[in-house]
């Protein structure tokens, strides 16, 4: 779980270059709603079609459910999945933890196998998980990141070895 799929590009390239494995490895590296290619998702429902120009403030549950649904769709179209492992970075750690919790609910979870492993790298400090956020501060930060500051940071983050990709 990373905000955008390009975050894991180097890891995926390294995995594809490793010698053959005894087990099949299925990797899903999607863009979460509101990031990467999912910045302006297409709406197709109730006869309304088009692209969203502004997304609402998304939360952990929105992304967790998006990923669980993607995993269920993948299970339906692929060979059976033995087990799911979720890898998350930094601030996406709560998404991975909620996915694991959701996958254990037999009644509402569409997965045939629950998430068996969660790997978290660069996790935030414990208070990040325990303290609730002030909705006003979150909304202000969201507005700031949707503006010029966010665009400048995006271009900075897209650099690869000092060059923009």
N, C-alpha and C positions, 0 to 999 in steps of 0.2 A: 504494500500500500504506500504510494507516494502521491503527491498532488497531481503530477503529470507523468505520463509513461516515459518521457525522455530522461527522468531522474535515474532510472534503472538501465539505461542504454549500455553503459560499460559493463555492468554485471551480466546482462543478457548476452553481450558479445563474448565475454569470458566463458560463460556456460556453454555457448554454442561451439567454442573452440576446444573444449575438453574432450578427451577420448571417450569412446562409447561407454555407456553405463549399462548395468544389468537390468535396470528398470526404466520404463518410459517416464519422461519428465514433461509435464504439461505446465507451461508458464503463462499466466494471465497478467498483463501489465497495462491496465486501462488508464485512461484519463478520468479523473473524478469529475463529477458535475461541477462546472464553473472553472475548469482549468484545462490547459492544453487545447486539444481539438474539441472539447466539450464546453468551451466558453460560451458558445451560442448554440445550444442544442435545438434540434428541430422538433416541433410539436406536431404530432399527428394524432388527433383525437377529436371526436364529436364534429367531424367535418371541417375543423379548423386546421389549417396547415400553415406553417411558416417557421420563422426562426425567432427565438427569444432574444431581445436586445438587452434585457436587464434581468438577471437572475435574482430571486429573493435571497436573503441571508440563509445559507445552508448550514446544517448542523451535522453532528457525528452520525445520528440515526439516518439521515438522508444518504450519506455516503456508504454506511454499513449495509443498508438495504439495497443500494445500487449494486454493490459488489456481491452480495449474497445472491441476488437475482442473476447476475452475470455468471456466477459459478454454477447455478442451477441450470441455466440455459446451456452452458458448456457441457455439463453432465448429460443433458438430454441429447446432445448432438455428437458426443464422443464415446469412445469405449469407456467402460466403468472406471470411476476414479477410486483408487484404494483408500486414499486419505488426502486431506487438504492441509497445507501448511501456509500460513500467512506471514509474510515478511513486511515489516513496517519501519519507517524511519521517523525520528523526531516527533513532531506534533501529530503525526498520523497514528501514533501508538494507541490512542483511545479508540480509533476506528477498528484496528485489528482486534483489540480486546472485546469490543462490542460484537464484532463478527463471530468470535469464538463463543461468546455467551449466547448469541442468537442461534448458532448452529446446534446448540445442545437442546433447544426447544423442539421436541419431536412434532408437536402439533402444528406449529406455524412455520417452521423452517422447511423450505422446498428442497434442501440438500439431502442426498441419499446417505452421505457420510458426514459426520461433524468435523469441524476444524480440530485436528489433533495436535498441531504445533503452532505456536506463535513466536516469531523471532522479532525482537525489537532492537533497533540500533539507535544510538544517540537519543535515548528517551529523555523527555523533560524531567525536571526535578519533581519529587513526590507532591508538593503543594499544587502543581499544575493539575493533577488528577483529583485531589481532594477538595480544593476550593472551587466554588462555583464562580463564574465570571459575571461581572456587572454588565447587563444587557446594553446599557448606554455606552460604556467603553467599547464593547464589541462592535456596536453599530458605527461608532466614530472611526474605529480602526478599519472596518470594512470600507467605509466611504473613502478614507485616506488611501487605502491600497487600490481602490478602483480608479483613483485619480492619477495625476502626474507622477507622484511618488511611487506608486505601484508599477506604472509603466517603465519608469527609470530602473527600478529594481529588477523588473522582468528582463530588460535588455542586459543588465549586468549579470544576472543569473544564467542567461543563455550563452555566456562565453564558454569557449572550450579551448583550454591552453592559451588564454589571453586573447583569443579571437572570438568574434561572434559567430555562432553557428547558424 
